[in-house]
Amino acid sequence: MAYSVLITPEAGKQVEQAVEYYSEHVSKKVALDFLKDYRRAISEIVKVRYFQVFYLNFRARLMKKFPYLVFYTLDEERKLIDV
């Protein structure tokens, strides 16, 4: 069974803020590249799931092009990835 992904409101807001920043201070293309990189990181988390544990049960995946980590927890019982 595949895992579901839940993007918390806080995580969604942080992504929106990063996109807004890149859009206003760099370019819209860079903002779109950020979103693509973020989506790629989420896809990799869904496929692999077991990236490095950083603190207690918080894991993280480094984005490829941008200096961000995508933090998440893994709920094995409910098959849920909580970003």
ChimeraX commands (.cxc) that place a marker at each C-alpha (Angstrom):
marker #1 position 0.00,0.00,0.00 radius 0.5
marker #1 position 1.31,3.46,-0.92 radius 0.5
marker #1 position 1.90,6.14,1.67 radius 0.5
marker #1 position -0.22,9.30,1.76 radius 0.5
marker #1 position 1.45,12.69,2.07 radius 0.5
marker #1 position 0.08,15.39,4.35 radius 0.5
marker #1 position 1.51,18.88,3.87 radius 0.5
marker #1 position 0.85,20.76,7.10 radius 0.5
marker #1 position -0.46,24.34,6.88 radius 0.5
marker #1 position 2.82,25.57,8.37 radius 0.5
marker #1 position 4.90,23.76,5.74 radius 0.5
marker #1 position 2.62,25.04,2.97 radius 0.5
marker #1 position 3.02,28.59,4.25 radius 0.5
marker #1 position 6.81,28.27,4.33 radius 0.5
marker #1 position 6.84,27.05,0.72 radius 0.5
marker #1 position 4.58,29.95,-0.30 radius 0.5
marker #1 position 6.92,32.40,1.43 radius 0.5
marker #1 position 9.96,30.97,-0.36 radius 0.5
marker #1 position 8.19,31.12,-3.73 radius 0.5
marker #1 position 7.10,34.70,-3.05 radius 0.5
marker #1 position 10.65,35.67,-2.05 radius 0.5
marker #1 position 12.24,34.16,-5.17 radius 0.5
marker #1 position 9.53,35.64,-7.38 radius 0.5
marker #1 position 9.99,39.16,-5.98 radius 0.5
marker #1 position 13.76,39.22,-5.46 radius 0.5
marker #1 position 15.10,36.97,-8.20 radius 0.5
marker #1 position 12.68,35.92,-10.96 radius 0.5
marker #1 position 9.49,34.00,-11.60 radius 0.5
marker #1 position 11.53,31.29,-13.35 radius 0.5
marker #1 position 13.59,30.72,-10.20 radius 0.5
marker #1 position 10.38,30.60,-8.15 radius 0.5
marker #1 position 9.01,27.91,-10.49 radius 0.5
marker #1 position 12.32,26.03,-10.30 radius 0.5
marker #1 position 12.01,26.11,-6.51 radius 0.5
marker #1 position 8.53,24.53,-6.72 radius 0.5
marker #1 position 9.81,21.83,-9.08 radius 0.5
marker #1 position 12.69,21.06,-6.73 radius 0.5
marker #1 position 10.31,20.92,-3.75 radius 0.5
marker #1 position 7.97,18.54,-5.59 radius 0.5
marker #1 position 10.94,16.38,-6.58 radius 0.5
marker #1 position 12.03,16.15,-2.92 radius 0.5
marker #1 position 8.49,15.11,-1.90 radius 0.5
marker #1 position 8.44,12.46,-4.65 radius 0.5
marker #1 position 11.77,11.08,-3.44 radius 0.5
marker #1 position 10.47,10.97,0.14 radius 0.5
marker #1 position 7.43,8.97,-1.01 radius 0.5
marker #1 position 9.64,6.51,-2.93 radius 0.5
marker #1 position 12.41,6.01,-0.36 radius 0.5
marker #1 position 10.80,7.18,2.93 radius 0.5
marker #1 position 13.81,6.38,5.13 radius 0.5
marker #1 position 16.10,9.39,4.82 radius 0.5
marker #1 position 18.35,10.51,7.66 radius 0.5
marker #1 position 16.82,11.10,11.08 radius 0.5
marker #1 position 17.76,14.58,12.31 radius 0.5
marker #1 position 16.05,14.80,15.69 radius 0.5
marker #1 position 13.86,12.29,17.50 radius 0.5
marker #1 position 11.57,11.01,14.74 radius 0.5
marker #1 position 12.06,13.91,12.30 radius 0.5
marker #1 position 13.64,12.94,9.00 radius 0.5
marker #1 position 14.70,15.28,6.21 radius 0.5
marker #1 position 15.45,15.31,2.51 radius 0.5
marker #1 position 17.79,17.94,1.09 radius 0.5
marker #1 position 16.45,19.68,-1.99 radius 0.5
marker #1 position 18.77,19.33,-5.00 radius 0.5
marker #1 position 19.14,22.92,-6.23 radius 0.5
marker #1 position 18.04,25.05,-3.30 radius 0.5
marker #1 position 19.43,25.27,0.26 radius 0.5
marker #1 position 16.38,23.79,1.97 radius 0.5
marker #1 position 15.60,20.61,3.85 radius 0.5
marker #1 position 12.12,19.10,3.68 radius 0.5
marker #1 position 11.39,17.77,7.16 radius 0.5
marker #1 position 8.85,15.02,7.70 radius 0.5
marker #1 position 7.70,12.30,10.05 radius 0.5
marker #1 position 6.73,8.82,9.06 radius 0.5
marker #1 position 3.68,7.06,10.52 radius 0.5
marker #1 position 4.08,3.38,9.62 radius 0.5
marker #1 position 0.71,2.31,11.06 radius 0.5
marker #1 position -1.36,4.86,9.13 radius 0.5
marker #1 position 0.96,4.82,6.08 radius 0.5
marker #1 position 1.33,8.60,6.34 radius 0.5
marker #1 position 4.16,10.99,5.55 radius 0.5
marker #1 position 3.63,14.23,7.46 radius 0.5
marker #1 position 5.62,17.17,6.01 radius 0.5
marker link #1:1,2 radius 0.2
marker link #1:2,3 radius 0.2
marker link #1:3,4 radius 0.2
marker link #1:4,5 radius 0.2
marker link #1:5,6 radius 0.2
marker link #1:6,7 radius 0.2
marker link #1:7,8 radius 0.2
marker link #1:8,9 radius 0.2
marker link #1:9,10 radius 0.2
marker link #1:10,11 radius 0.2
marker link #1:11,12 radius 0.2
marker link #1:12,13 radius 0.2
marker link #1:13,14 radius 0.2
marker link #1:14,15 radius 0.2
marker link #1:15,16 radius 0.2
marker link #1:16,17 radius 0.2
marker link #1:17,18 radius 0.2
marker link #1:18,19 radius 0.2
marker link #1:19,20 radius 0.2
marker link #1:20,21 radius 0.2
marker link #1:21,22 radius 0.2
marker link #1:22,23 radius 0.2
marker link #1:23,24 radius 0.2
marker link #1:24,25 radius 0.2
marker link #1:25,26 radius 0.2
marker link #1:26,27 radius 0.2
marker link #1:27,28 radius 0.2
marker link #1:28,29 radius 0.2
marker link #1:29,30 radius 0.2
marker link #1:30,31 radius 0.2
marker link #1:31,32 radius 0.2
marker link #1:32,33 radius 0.2
marker link #1:33,34 radius 0.2
marker link #1:34,35 radius 0.2
marker link #1:35,36 radius 0.2
marker link #1:36,37 radius 0.2
marker link #1:37,38 radius 0.2
marker link #1:38,39 radius 0.2
marker link #1:39,40 radius 0.2
marker link #1:40,41 radius 0.2
marker link #1:41,42 radius 0.2
marker link #1:42,43 radius 0.2
marker link #1:43,44 radius 0.2
marker link #1:44,45 radius 0.2
marker link #1:45,46 radius 0.2
marker link #1:46,47 radius 0.2
marker link #1:47,48 radius 0.2
marker link #1:48,49 radius 0.2
marker link #1:49,50 radius 0.2
marker link #1:50,51 radius 0.2
marker link #1:51,52 radius 0.2
marker link #1:52,53 radius 0.2
marker link #1:53,54 radius 0.2
marker link #1:54,55 radius 0.2
marker link #1:55,56 radius 0.2
marker link #1:56,57 radius 0.2
marker link #1:57,58 radius 0.2
marker link #1:58,59 radius 0.2
marker link #1:59,60 radius 0.2
marker link #1:60,61 radius 0.2
marker link #1:61,62 radius 0.2
marker link #1:62,63 radius 0.2
marker link #1:63,64 radius 0.2
marker link #1:64,65 radius 0.2
marker link #1:65,66 radius 0.2
marker link #1:66,67 radius 0.2
marker link #1:67,68 radius 0.2
marker link #1:68,69 radius 0.2
marker link #1:69,70 radius 0.2
marker link #1:70,71 radius 0.2
marker link #1:71,72 radius 0.2
marker link #1:72,73 radius 0.2
marker link #1:73,74 radius 0.2
marker link #1:74,75 radius 0.2
marker link #1:75,76 radius 0.2
marker link #1:76,77 radius 0.2
marker link #1:77,78 radius 0.2
marker link #1:78,79 radius 0.2
marker link #1:79,80 radius 0.2
marker link #1:80,81 radius 0.2
marker link #1:81,82 radius 0.2
marker link #1:82,83 radius 0.2
view
